[in-house]
Amino acid sequence: MARGVFRSGVLVRAAHTLLTWAVTLVLFLHNTDLRQCEERGELLQPVLFFLLVVLSVVLYFAVSLMDPGFILIDTVKCVHGESEEMEKMLPQASTPRLRRCGYCLLQQPMRAKHCHTCKQCVRRYDHHCPWIENCVGERNHRWFIVYLLVQLLALLWALLIALSGILPSVTWSLWFRVNGFLLAALAVVGVFSVVVVVLLCCHLYLVSVNCTTWEFMSRHRISYLKSCEAEENPFDRGVVCNLWDFFCICRTVIWEQVYHRNNQDTV
């Protein structure tokens, strides 16, 4: 994890953190609901908001520095420790053969992809996120969505707090001078809120149908999806099962077996 701190993403992470605390400081220093609660000695709301911001920053760094599922060994083996290769476990007639990455030369399990930014193959690759400067893959995808949920709560709360501190004035120029910092914070929070809402909705939809961003955007170029019909998803087990598996089952999934089983069910 410490190695990830010194990668090129350090500037992105530092900028995100500084912006988060700058907006938080503005909300606490101006005449907002937070400031009024502090002056009245009612500390519950300020403390809860501060803890929510801290939680969002902690989750941001956790997702940003977490291993998304990098493939580090050449031979794909059974996750239970058996010695035979995956290819020998699977019926080759109905399951596409495992391919070897043309960049790092490692054998890729199904749904894996090489990330040109991270320069490694990632299991159940979703996308490389410039916001966290890390890939979103099998290991950190659920935590990425949890982070988006917490971040959205913090942003919406910050939006209400910023609006509560806007003061009226006799002229427009004076109004802008009095509320300048709050208006800037409001603009930042508003833009981030829209971005997070869009991201969260897209990811929740894709998770509910057991599809990744990469598979959704590049379906026509992916070998194991080319033969499927336009609306067919060989990994979809229904919304409830997809959500349960995604959020509640923390293990490496052998997607070749899921693919083969679902193909058999549709025959």
Legacy VTK file of the C-alpha trace (Angstrom):
# vtk DataFile Version 3.0
C-alpha trace
ASCII
DATASET POLYDATA
POINTS 267 float
0.000 0.000 0.000
2.794 2.411 0.870
4.267 1.892 -2.589
1.044 3.241 -4.134
1.333 6.535 -2.262
4.395 7.505 -4.278
3.005 6.709 -7.694
2.011 9.472 -10.088
-1.457 9.634 -8.473
-0.072 11.406 -5.402
-0.903 14.803 -6.917
-4.487 13.786 -7.705
-4.995 12.428 -4.200
-3.439 15.488 -2.592
-5.634 17.817 -4.678
-8.775 15.863 -3.760
-7.908 15.915 -0.058
-7.039 19.627 -0.001
-10.229 20.521 -1.857
-12.325 18.415 0.529
-10.920 20.070 3.636
-10.996 23.554 2.077
-14.743 23.232 1.394
-15.297 21.785 4.879
-13.400 24.686 6.454
-15.498 27.224 4.530
-18.701 25.564 5.754
-17.522 25.667 9.367
-16.226 29.256 9.307
-19.178 30.982 7.622
-22.562 31.691 9.162
-24.050 28.337 8.196
-26.179 25.910 10.200
-22.960 24.270 11.392
-21.604 27.530 12.795
-24.911 28.374 14.443
-25.073 24.931 16.072
-21.563 25.422 17.439
-22.467 28.819 18.878
-25.522 27.338 20.606
-23.427 24.499 22.006
-25.271 21.896 19.922
-22.351 19.824 18.708
-24.123 16.725 17.384
-24.618 17.990 13.813
-21.081 19.453 13.425
-19.490 16.291 14.836
-21.559 13.979 12.611
-20.770 16.035 9.514
-17.054 16.101 10.366
-17.016 12.321 10.902
-18.816 11.786 7.583
-16.177 13.860 5.784
-13.400 11.928 7.539
-15.046 8.629 6.523
-15.267 9.771 2.890
-11.554 10.690 2.866
-10.571 7.375 4.491
-12.622 5.415 1.936
-11.144 7.492 -0.888
-7.608 6.548 0.116
-8.595 2.930 0.796
-10.052 2.516 -2.703
-7.260 4.542 -4.274
-4.433 2.508 -2.727
-6.135 -0.897 -2.693
-5.036 -3.700 -4.983
-7.878 -3.860 -7.545
-7.038 -7.458 -8.422
-3.701 -7.315 -10.205
-2.654 -10.590 -11.851
0.849 -11.370 -10.610
1.404 -15.008 -11.650
1.505 -16.587 -15.069
-0.438 -19.783 -14.457
-4.148 -19.480 -13.642
-4.892 -22.059 -10.943
-7.972 -23.072 -9.027
-8.651 -20.621 -6.187
-8.913 -23.546 -3.724
-5.231 -24.371 -4.148
-5.413 -27.282 -6.602
-2.457 -27.633 -8.918
-4.091 -28.184 -12.324
-4.514 -25.215 -14.588
-7.902 -23.663 -15.176
-7.901 -24.697 -18.805
-7.937 -28.397 -17.805
-10.914 -27.843 -15.492
-13.159 -26.326 -18.146
-14.980 -27.795 -21.148
-13.106 -26.187 -24.012
-15.892 -26.740 -26.522
-18.183 -24.183 -24.910
-15.732 -21.941 -23.057
-13.341 -19.584 -24.886
-9.701 -20.445 -24.275
-7.753 -18.345 -21.818
-5.738 -15.716 -23.658
-2.249 -14.448 -22.970
-1.818 -10.696 -22.506
0.128 -9.096 -25.327
1.724 -6.555 -22.986
2.737 -8.295 -19.733
2.572 -11.805 -21.287
0.559 -13.211 -18.383
-2.317 -15.620 -18.912
-5.563 -13.734 -18.351
-8.609 -15.290 -16.662
-11.980 -14.415 -18.143
-13.131 -10.777 -17.611
-9.566 -9.614 -16.962
-7.951 -6.826 -18.979
-4.582 -5.119 -19.178
-4.581 -1.533 -17.887
-2.171 0.636 -19.883
-1.970 3.201 -17.065
-1.183 0.736 -14.264
0.734 -1.519 -16.698
-0.798 -4.656 -15.188
-3.689 -7.007 -15.888
-6.670 -6.666 -13.538
-9.246 -9.316 -12.621
-12.839 -8.435 -13.539
-11.582 -5.141 -14.901
-14.167 -2.355 -14.792
-12.227 0.812 -15.665
-9.242 2.929 -14.714
-10.529 5.850 -12.664
-8.478 9.079 -12.917
-10.306 10.398 -9.834
-8.717 7.774 -7.579
-5.772 7.179 -9.957
-6.277 3.444 -9.701
-8.076 0.674 -11.510
-11.509 -0.465 -10.377
-11.540 -4.242 -10.443
-12.577 -7.384 -8.631
-11.072 -6.504 -5.246
-12.023 -2.844 -4.854
-15.162 -2.415 -6.986
-17.586 -2.899 -4.080
-15.575 -0.480 -1.961
-15.615 2.021 -4.816
-19.422 1.967 -4.762
-19.493 2.246 -0.950
-17.183 5.251 -1.276
-19.507 6.838 -3.849
-22.482 6.368 -1.487
-20.672 7.973 1.452
-19.316 10.750 -0.767
-22.801 11.488 -2.091
-24.221 11.753 1.443
-21.429 14.151 2.417
-21.911 16.246 -0.730
-25.692 16.540 -0.377
-25.331 17.491 3.274
-22.644 20.036 2.377
-24.977 21.447 -0.287
-27.697 22.090 2.308
-25.193 23.591 4.736
-23.768 25.940 2.089
-27.249 27.109 1.080
-28.085 27.848 4.714
-25.202 30.309 4.941
-26.047 32.461 1.896
-26.882 35.954 3.168
-29.001 38.581 1.359
-27.504 41.978 0.482
-28.599 45.335 -0.933
-26.552 45.098 -4.140
-25.298 42.258 -6.328
-21.655 43.281 -5.983
-21.897 43.330 -2.193
-23.787 40.021 -2.243
-20.973 38.377 -4.223
-18.325 39.803 -1.887
-20.139 38.624 1.252
-20.948 35.161 -0.089
-17.968 34.645 -2.399
-16.340 31.717 -0.607
-19.665 30.024 0.046
-20.658 30.398 -3.603
-17.339 28.854 -4.668
-17.883 25.970 -2.240
-21.446 25.618 -3.505
-20.230 25.400 -7.107
-17.615 22.756 -6.275
-20.069 20.696 -4.232
-22.740 20.999 -6.927
-20.444 19.792 -9.725
-19.135 16.878 -7.662
-22.686 15.940 -6.634
-23.771 15.615 -10.271
-20.686 13.555 -11.136
-21.136 11.216 -8.160
-24.867 10.723 -8.838
-24.164 9.775 -12.464
-21.314 7.430 -11.493
-23.309 5.785 -8.723
-26.395 5.212 -10.874
-24.314 3.758 -13.731
-22.363 1.415 -11.470
-25.410 0.220 -9.536
-27.129 -0.600 -12.826
-24.099 -2.469 -14.182
-23.657 -4.381 -10.922
-27.347 -5.355 -10.916
-26.913 -7.032 -14.328
-23.378 -8.341 -13.544
-21.657 -6.338 -16.242
-18.545 -4.156 -16.119
-17.997 -0.757 -17.693
-15.399 -2.254 -20.027
-17.771 -5.044 -21.130
-20.617 -2.573 -21.621
-18.532 -0.158 -23.713
-16.461 -2.700 -25.693
-18.810 -5.656 -26.023
-18.194 -5.985 -29.770
-14.431 -6.434 -29.224
-14.487 -8.952 -26.350
-13.994 -12.573 -27.426
-16.338 -14.216 -24.909
-19.177 -11.744 -25.676
-18.929 -11.587 -29.482
-20.969 -14.761 -29.946
-23.710 -13.620 -27.548
-26.833 -11.851 -28.719
-27.152 -8.097 -28.219
-29.055 -8.327 -24.917
-27.508 -11.572 -23.671
-25.184 -11.545 -20.661
-23.612 -14.939 -19.821
-22.805 -13.808 -16.253
-26.262 -12.459 -15.300
-27.934 -14.509 -12.538
-30.772 -12.088 -11.784
-30.745 -8.762 -9.952
-30.983 -10.179 -6.402
-28.263 -12.809 -6.911
-26.012 -10.340 -8.730
-26.248 -7.775 -5.936
-25.814 -10.416 -3.228
-22.737 -11.913 -4.902
-21.216 -8.492 -5.517
-21.656 -6.973 -2.053
-21.698 -10.011 0.241
-19.354 -12.637 -1.240
-15.689 -11.722 -0.892
-13.805 -14.306 -2.926
-12.168 -14.780 -6.296
-14.770 -15.971 -8.789
-13.896 -18.437 -11.555
-15.850 -16.674 -14.286
-15.111 -19.421 -16.817
-17.272 -21.790 -14.764
-20.100 -19.230 -14.457
-19.909 -18.614 -18.209
-20.064 -22.332 -19.019
-22.904 -23.024 -16.561
-25.043 -20.191 -17.870
-24.397 -21.230 -21.461
-25.559 -24.741 -20.617
-28.724 -23.361 -19.001
-29.648 -21.453 -22.151
-29.252 -24.463 -24.459
LINES 1 268
267 0 1 2 3 4 5 6 7 8 9 10 11 12 13 14 15 16 17 18 19 20 21 22 23 24 25 26 27 28 29 30 31 32 33 34 35 36 37 38 39 40 41 42 43 44 45 46 47 48 49 50 51 52 53 54 55 56 57 58 59 60 61 62 63 64 65 66 67 68 69 70 71 72 73 74 75 76 77 78 79 80 81 82 83 84 85 86 87 88 89 90 91 92 93 94 95 96 97 98 99 100 101 102 103 104 105 106 107 108 109 110 111 112 113 114 115 116 117 118 119 120 121 122 123 124 125 126 127 128 129 130 131 132 133 134 135 136 137 138 139 140 141 142 143 144 145 146 147 148 149 150 151 152 153 154 155 156 157 158 159 160 161 162 163 164 165 166 167 168 169 170 171 172 173 174 175 176 177 178 179 180 181 182 183 184 185 186 187 188 189 190 191 192 193 194 195 196 197 198 199 200 201 202 203 204 205 206 207 208 209 210 211 212 213 214 215 216 217 218 219 220 221 222 223 224 225 226 227 228 229 230 231 232 233 234 235 236 237 238 239 240 241 242 243 244 245 246 247 248 249 250 251 252 253 254 255 256 257 258 259 260 261 262 263 264 265 266
